[in-house]
């Protein structure tokens, strides 16, 4: 039974990827290029070369964290759509701590910046959490709207109080060297990737071995029943959102300290590490191991796009098209899992078939 369930989950994760690559291959063929060569360049350069795999893992680190931040809430049937805003705000204030403090030992300065990012992520996640737990306010609406609040807050502070006048574009001051994660192994990767793996290991224990993991599953399946069994669902919602906000803030802080080194208006990219985390959580089936695999795969797509432009005539923007197709397939799967659309259609067809044969 467990083996059958594992196979079902594996196929559920694999099928959107396979379909996406097939459709992407058709598009590449339609523009007169070789999809096999394109995919082989992408995979070889991003996953099977020394510098490529380390670069891929480097960019996967914040995605692992935002994917886990999304997964822990979605598994409890709570929709924290504010992971992007929490990550951006965590990055911003980690950056402020990074350039404001001087003469600190690197280990202390890095720890201080990460804690600042996590604290801000938690505080920002507590707003929708309290509204949800105490007043039954829809957390999806609140967290979505708060993302736009974050954009305006960080824009105002970046253009005013914390603007670096020496910069040719809108940005804060660069963090001090003592707050930077140093590149290791003569590559792009830093110690931040290993921090993300530690968080992943903790979340495996939380999901699979802890009382909280059981409670998260129970709330996700039936919050009324969980309440009836004596569980304080409101407190658990706060705990879940605190964990999610902390991981989101850590993702943003670590990405700034290992890659960007200062906050800019395009810090998170497009669509952003928080939104990418949502896609990764869906692709990984809200399972920590699946999320790590999905994060590496998604990061390989982005890393591979640079090599596609260098070694083939296919424009690197094709990766954006592939990502869009993947989002479409995952959205269909998510809607079906939530509303059982496919099951209802099958039942309808079956019932019509029975009635038709009876006549």
C-alpha positions in Angstrom: 0.0 0.0 0.0 2.8 2.4 1.0 4.7 1.5 -2.2 1.7 2.2 -4.3 1.1 5.5 -2.6 4.8 6.5 -3.1 4.5 5.6 -6.8 1.4 7.6 -7.2 3.0 10.7 -5.5 6.1 10.2 -7.7 4.1 10.2 -10.9 2.0 13.1 -9.7 5.2 15.2 -9.4 6.8 13.8 -12.6 3.9 14.1 -15.0 3.7 18.0 -15.0 7.5 18.1 -15.6 7.4 15.6 -18.5 4.4 17.3 -20.1 6.1 20.7 -19.8 9.3 19.5 -21.4 7.3 17.9 -24.3 5.4 21.1 -25.0 8.6 23.1 -24.6 10.2 20.8 -27.1 7.4 21.3 -29.6 7.9 25.1 -29.3 11.6 24.8 -29.8 11.1 22.7 -32.9 8.5 25.2 -34.2 11.2 28.0 -34.2 13.5 25.7 -36.2 15.9 24.5 -33.4 16.8 21.2 -32.0 15.0 20.5 -28.6 17.3 17.5 -27.8 20.4 19.7 -28.1 18.8 22.6 -26.2 17.8 20.3 -23.3 21.1 18.5 -23.2 23.0 21.8 -23.0 20.7 23.0 -20.2 21.0 19.8 -18.2 24.7 19.2 -18.9 25.8 22.7 -18.0 23.5 23.3 -15.0 23.6 19.8 -13.3 26.6 17.8 -14.7 29.5 20.3 -14.6 31.3 21.3 -11.4 30.6 25.1 -11.7 27.1 24.5 -13.0 25.8 22.2 -10.2 27.3 24.5 -7.5 25.7 27.5 -9.1 22.4 25.6 -9.3 22.6 24.6 -5.7 23.5 28.2 -4.7 20.3 29.6 -6.3 18.2 26.7 -5.0 18.9 27.6 -1.4 16.4 30.5 -1.0 13.9 28.5 -3.1 14.1 25.5 -0.7 13.2 27.8 2.2 10.3 29.6 0.5 9.0 26.3 -0.7 9.0 24.9 2.8 7.4 28.2 4.1 4.6 27.7 1.6 4.3 24.0 2.2 3.8 24.2 6.0 0.9 26.5 5.7 -0.7 24.9 2.7 -0.6 21.5 4.4 -2.7 23.0 7.2 -5.1 24.5 4.7 -3.8 28.0 5.4 -2.9 30.1 2.4 0.1 32.3 3.2 0.4 34.2 -0.1 2.7 36.7 1.6 5.9 34.6 1.5 7.2 37.0 -1.2 6.6 40.1 0.9 8.0 38.4 4.1 11.2 37.4 2.2 11.6 40.8 0.7 11.1 42.6 4.0 13.4 40.1 5.7 16.1 40.8 3.1 15.7 44.6 3.4 16.2 44.7 7.2 18.9 42.1 7.1 20.6 44.5 4.7 20.1 47.4 7.1 21.7 45.4 9.9 24.4 44.4 7.5 25.6 48.0 6.8 24.6 49.6 10.1 26.8 47.6 12.5 30.6 47.9 12.3 33.5 46.1 13.8 31.6 43.0 14.5 33.2 39.5 14.1 31.9 37.9 10.9 30.1 35.0 12.6 28.2 37.4 15.0 27.4 39.9 12.2 26.0 37.2 9.9 24.0 35.7 12.8 22.6 39.1 13.6 21.6 39.8 10.0 19.9 36.4 9.7 18.0 36.9 13.0 16.9 40.4 11.9 15.5 38.9 8.6 13.7 36.1 10.4 12.3 38.5 13.1 10.8 40.8 10.5 9.4 37.9 8.5 7.7 36.6 11.7 6.3 40.0 12.6 4.9 40.5 9.2 3.4 37.0 9.1 1.7 37.6 12.5 -0.6 40.3 11.1 -2.6 37.9 8.9 -2.2 35.1 11.4 -3.8 37.1 14.2 -6.6 38.3 11.9 -7.2 34.7 10.8 -7.0 33.2 14.3 -9.0 35.8 16.2 -11.4 37.3 13.7 -11.7 34.7 10.9 -10.4 37.1 8.3 -9.5 35.4 5.0 -5.7 35.1 5.2 -5.3 34.8 1.4 -6.7 38.3 0.8 -4.7 39.8 3.7 -1.4 38.2 2.7 -1.8 39.1 -1.0 -2.5 42.7 -0.2 0.4 43.0 2.3 2.8 42.1 -0.5 2.0 45.4 -2.2 2.4 47.2 1.2 5.9 45.7 1.4 6.7 47.0 -2.1 5.8 50.6 -1.2 7.6 50.5 2.2 10.8 49.2 0.8 10.6 51.6 -2.2 10.1 54.6 0.1 13.0 53.6 2.4 15.3 52.7 -0.5 14.7 56.0 -2.2 15.0 58.0 1.1 16.4 57.1 4.5 18.7 54.2 3.4 19.5 55.3 -0.2 23.1 55.0 -1.2 23.9 58.4 -2.9 26.9 56.9 -4.6 24.8 54.3 -6.4 23.7 55.0 -10.0 20.3 53.4 -9.3 17.9 53.1 -6.4 19.5 50.9 -3.8 20.5 50.8 -0.1 24.1 50.8 1.0 26.0 47.6 0.4 26.3 45.4 3.5 29.8 45.2 5.1 32.2 42.4 4.3 31.7 41.0 7.8 28.0 40.4 7.0 28.6 38.6 3.6 28.5 34.9 3.1 31.8 34.1 1.3 32.0 32.0 -1.8 33.5 28.6 -1.2 34.9 25.7 -3.3 36.0 28.3 -5.9 32.4 28.6 -7.0 29.1 30.5 -6.5 28.0 28.4 -3.5 28.1 29.8 0.1 27.4 28.5 3.6 23.8 29.7 3.1 23.1 26.6 1.1 24.1 24.4 4.0 21.9 26.5 6.3 18.9 25.8 4.0 19.7 22.1 4.3 19.7 22.3 8.1 16.3 23.9 8.0 15.1 21.2 5.5 16.3 18.5 8.0 14.4 20.2 10.8 11.3 20.4 8.7 11.5 16.7 7.8 11.4 16.0 11.5 8.6 18.5 12.1 6.5 17.0 9.3 7.1 13.3 9.9 8.1 12.8 13.6 6.6 15.7 15.7 3.3 16.3 17.3 3.1 19.6 15.5 3.4 17.8 12.1 0.4 15.6 13.1 -1.5 18.7 14.2 -0.8 20.5 10.9 -2.2 17.5 9.0 -5.2 17.3 11.2 -6.0 21.0 10.8 -5.6 20.7 7.0 -8.0 17.7 6.8 -10.7 19.1 9.2 -10.1 22.1 11.5 -13.5 21.7 13.1 -12.8 18.1 14.1 -9.3 19.0 15.3 -10.9 21.7 17.5 -13.5 19.2 18.8 -10.7 16.8 19.9 -9.3 19.5 22.2 -6.7 21.0 19.9 -6.3 24.8 20.2 -6.5 25.5 16.5 -6.0 29.3 16.9 -2.7 28.8 18.7 -1.6 26.3 16.1 -2.4 28.8 13.3 -0.1 31.3 15.0 2.6 28.7 15.4 2.4 27.6 11.7 2.5 31.2 10.4 5.4 32.1 12.7 7.4 29.2 11.3 6.5 30.2 7.7 7.4 33.8 8.3 10.7 32.9 9.9 11.7 30.7 6.9 10.6 33.4 4.5 12.6 36.0 6.2 15.6 33.7 6.4 15.3 33.0 2.6 15.4 36.7 1.8 18.1 37.6 4.2 20.4 34.7 3.1 19.8 35.5 -0.6 20.8 39.2 0.0 23.9 38.2 2.0 25.1 35.5 -0.4 24.2 37.0 -3.8 22.9 40.6 -3.9 24.8 42.3 -1.0 22.5 45.3 -1.1 18.7 45.9 -1.5 17.5 47.1 -4.9 14.0 47.5 -6.3 14.4 44.4 -8.4 16.0 42.4 -5.6 13.7 39.4 -5.7 13.5 39.2 -9.5 10.5 38.2 -11.6 8.3 36.7 -10.4 10.2 36.6 -7.1 11.7 34.0 -4.8 8.4 33.9 -2.8 6.3 33.2 -5.8 8.8 30.7 -7.1 8.5 29.0 -3.7 4.8 28.5 -4.2 5.5 26.8 -7.5 8.1 24.6 -5.9 5.8 23.6 -3.0 3.2 22.6 -5.5 5.7 20.7 -7.7 7.1 19.0 -4.6 3.7 18.0 -3.3 4.2 19.9 -0.1 6.7 17.2 0.9 10.2 18.5 2.2 12.1 16.0 0.1 10.0 16.8 -3.0 10.6 20.5 -2.4 14.4 20.1 -2.4 14.2 18.1 -5.6 11.8 20.7 -7.2 14.0 23.6 -6.0 17.1 22.1 -7.6 15.2 21.4 -10.8 13.7 24.9 -11.0 17.1 26.5 -10.2 18.6 24.3 -13.0 16.1 25.8 -15.4 17.2 29.3 -14.5 20.9 28.5 -14.5 20.6 26.6 -17.8 19.0 29.6 -19.5 22.3 31.4 -19.5 24.1 28.5 -21.2 21.3 28.1 -23.8 22.0 31.6 -25.1 25.7 30.8 -25.3 25.7 27.4 -26.9 22.6 27.3 -29.1 20.5 29.7 -31.2 17.5 29.3 -28.9 16.7 32.5 -27.0 17.1 32.2 -23.3 13.6 33.5 -22.9 12.4 30.0 -23.8 13.0 29.1 -20.1 10.4 31.7 -19.1 7.9 30.0 -21.5 8.7 26.6 -20.0 8.2 27.9 -16.5 4.9 29.4 -17.6 3.7 26.1 -19.0 4.8 24.3 -15.8 2.8 26.8 -13.8 -0.3 26.1 -15.9 0.0 22.4 -15.4 0.5 22.8 -11.7 -2.4 25.2 -11.4 -4.7 22.6 -13.1 -3.4 19.9 -10.7 -3.9 22.2 -7.7 -7.5 23.1 -8.7 -8.3 19.5 -9.2 -6.9 18.5 -5.8 -8.9 21.2 -4.1 -12.2 20.8 -6.0 -12.0 17.3 -7.3 -13.0 18.5 -10.8 -11.6 15.4 -12.7 -13.4 13.0 -10.3 -16.7 14.9 -10.8 -16.3 14.8 -14.5 -15.6 11.1 -14.5 -18.6 10.5 -12.2 -20.8 12.5 -14.5 -19.6 10.7 -17.6 -20.1 7.3 -15.8 -23.6 8.2 -14.7 -24.6 9.4 -18.2 -23.1 6.2 -19.6 -25.2 4.1 -17.2 -28.4 6.0 -17.9 -27.7 5.9 -21.6 -27.2 2.1 -21.6 -30.4 1.6 -19.5 -32.5 3.4 -22.1 
